Amino acid sequence: MLTKQEKDFMEYWKLNRDRQKKTFRQFLIGIPLGLAFAIPIFVNFTSGWYKRADMIRGAEEFNPLVLVVALVIIVAFVAIFSKRHQWEMKEQYYRELLAKESKSEMIEK
């Protein structure tokens, strides 16, 4: 027997699972979490409290574009990876509920 909450989740996930699987949507929704990783890195690098980072930033061969590209890659990776993981967890729960439902239907017959 499924609870009302489990039935509601199954109905919701059946309607929204394909839409939430799209990589671009996962990226857009996950950007705040990615920024939560990138902003402290940027602040740490530019604040000047860490002397080695300050020396590297002041060196002639330092290219700020490399830092920006690295931060964008970090944001994209964390955003997509975290949302893809959440999708996989919900999908697994959905499949477990389907199996539980089919098992309970077989027992009732």
DRENTIZA-469757 format. One record per residue: x, y, z of N, C-alpha, C in turn. Coordinates in steps of 0.05 Angstrom, whole numbers, plus 5000, padded with zeros to 4 digits. Example, Ala and Ser with C-alpha at 12.3 -4.5 7.8 and 13.67 -1.06 7.14 Angstrom:
// residues 2
526448865156524649105156526449345156
525749555142527349795143525850015157
END
This chain:
// residues 109
501749765000500050005000501850255000
501150434983502550684981501050894997
502651075010501351295025500551505005
499051695015498151924997500552084988
502452115005504852274998506452124976
506651864977508051714957506551724930
503851704931502251714907502451994894
502452204911502752474900505552504887
507552394900510252414888510352264861
509152034860509151874835507752034812
505552154819504052314799505652554790
506952694809508552924803510952844785
512352624793514752544779514152434751
511852304748511052204722510652434702
509652664712509252894695511753054690
513553064709515853254708518553124704
518752864702521452744701522952804676
521552814653522952864628523853164626
522253334637522953624636525353684654
525453544677527653594696530253454688
530053274669532453124661534253284641
533153494629534553644609536953794622
539253764609541753874620541654174623
540454314604540354604605538754704629
536554564634534854634657536354574683
537754354684539254284708541454494713
542654594691544654804694543455064705
541155144694539955394703539055384732
537955164740536955134767539355104787
541554984778543754934795545755154797
545455374782547355594783547755704811
545755754827546255864853548155694870
547855434869549655254884552455274873
552755284846555355324834556655584842
555055794844556156054852556956044882
555655884897556355854926559155744929
560055594908562855504909564755704897
563955834875565756014860566256284873
564156394885564456664897566556664920
566356464939568456474960571356434949
571656284927574256254915575256514904
573456654890574156914879574757114901
573157124922573557314944576157244958
576756994962579156914975581656994959
581356974933583657044915584157344914
581957494914582257784911582457944937
581857824959581757974984584458054994
586557904988589257974996590157865023
588457725037589257615063591157375060
590957235037592757005032595057115015
597357125028599657255015600657114990
600456854989601456714965599656784941
596956784946595156854924595657144915
596257314934596857594928599457614911
601457454917603857454901603357354873
601757144871601157034844599557234828
597657374841596057564827597757804817
599857864832601558094824603758014804
604057764798606157674779605457754751
607457784735607057864707605657654690
606157394696605057184680602157114688
601057244708598357184716596357284696
594557114687592557184668589757164682
588357384686585857374700583757214684
584057184658582157034642582156744651
584456634659584656364668583056324693
583156514712581556504736578556504730
577756684712574956704704573956454691
575556344673574756094660574555864680
576455844698576355634719573855664736
573155914743570755954760568255884744
568155944719565755864702565555564700
567855434697567755134696566855014722
567755134744566955044771563955074774
562855304767560055364769558455164752
559255124727557754944709557854654720
560154564728560454284738558754244762
558954414782557454384807554454404802
553654594785550754624779549654374766
550954284745549854044731550053794747
552353754760552753514776550753494799
550353704813548553694836545653644828
544753774807541953734798541653464785
543653364771543453094760543352884782
544852934803544752744826541952754839
540852984842538053004853536052864835
536352894809534552764790534852464793
537252364795537752074797536451964823
536652114845535552024870532452014868
531252214856528352214853527451994834
528951944813528351734794528451454808
530551424825530751174839528451134858
527651344872525351324891522851264875
522451384852520151334835520051044827
522250934819522350654810521850464833
522850544857522250374881519250374887
518050604884515150624889513550464868
514450474843513150314823513350014829
515649934838516049644845514349574869
514249754888512549714912509649694905
508749864887505949874878505249614863
507049534845506449284830506549044848
508249044868508348824887505848804904
504849034912502349044928499948964911
499949024885497848944867497848644863
500248524861500448234858499548084883
500048204906499248074931496148084934
494948304925492048334927490648144908
491848064886490547884867490647614877
END
